[in-house]
């Protein structure tokens, strides 16, 4: 019985086929981007909220891979709470926060960007950090005990976390407000926030030192 020979495509034809597949992928991504841009226009707050919720959940899931909970099992409730923070707080607040920054400093020059960064580091960033700390304490210890430990947690970890913010978010602001089109700044913030929320989840999970509770 003779061997069946499979015809080989010429190199040029193979390249054309591969190029066609790449073009289809690019077209698919372009279509997805257009759909997302349309959703931002039609439902800006809801779209940003869903985006933030998904990214926050992925961030916490990644944080639990980096530093697994003491139980050894994935803490789905913690991930759900993180997603709710992204959906109910970060997404909507980011919408109004960026509108406020555009009103406060509409330019894209270095002074305008520095002013936007200053406002973020003195208000928006620390508020989100404190909210994270409180939410994680409530998940871990319950409402009453979590709120009781909240001030000690802020005293213990807020300064270190805020200092880390200063090494990350000013660069995000510089890139976003200088090079990114206004429509896509919220998405850019959310992408950057994926990495930041991984760190924030790890910080929020740190135990409160007993000496700080006194």
Residue pairs with C-beta under 8 A, 6 or more apart in sequence:
9 17
36 47
36 187
37 183
37 184
39 47
40 47
40 48
40 183
40 186
44 95
45 91
45 92
45 95
48 91
48 92
48 94
48 95
48 186
48 190
49 86
49 87
49 88
49 91
49 92
50 87
50 91
51 91
51 186
51 187
51 190
52 86
52 87
52 90
52 91
52 94
52 190
52 193
53 83
53 84
53 86
53 87
53 91
54 83
54 86
55 86
55 190
55 191
55 193
55 194
55 197
56 82
56 83
56 85
56 86
56 87
56 90
56 193
56 197
57 79
57 80
57 82
57 83
57 86
58 194
59 82
59 193
59 194
59 195
59 196
59 197
59 198
59 200
59 201
60 78
60 79
60 82
60 83
60 197
60 198
60 201
61 74
61 79
62 194
62 198
63 197
63 198
63 199
63 201
63 202
63 205
64 74
64 75
64 78
64 79
64 201
66 198
66 202
67 202
67 205
68 74
69 75
69 78
69 205
75 139
77 139
78 136
78 139
78 201
81 135
81 136
81 139
82 135
82 197
82 201
85 131
85 132
85 135
86 197
89 128
89 131
90 128
90 193
93 124
94 186
94 189
94 190
95 186
97 120
97 124
98 185
98 186
98 189
101 116
101 119
101 120
102 182
104 115
104 116
104 119
105 111
105 112
105 113
105 115
105 116
106 112
108 177
108 178
112 177
113 173
113 174
113 177
113 178
116 173
116 177
117 169
117 170
117 173
117 174
120 169
120 173
121 162
121 165
121 166
121 169
121 170
125 162
125 165
125 169
126 158
126 162
128 200
129 158
129 161
129 162
129 165
129 200
129 203
130 150
130 154
130 158
132 200
132 201
132 203
132 204
133 150
133 153
133 154
133 157
133 158
133 203
133 204
134 146
134 147
134 150
134 153
135 204
136 201
136 204
136 205
137 145
137 146
137 147
137 149
137 150
137 153
137 208
138 146
138 147
139 146
140 146
141 149
149 208
149 213
152 208
152 209
152 212
152 213
153 208
153 212
155 212
156 206
156 208
156 209
156 212
157 203
157 204
157 206
160 203
161 200
161 203
164 199
165 196
168 192
168 195
168 196
169 192
169 196
172 188
172 189
172 192
175 188
176 185
176 188
176 189
176 192
177 185
180 188
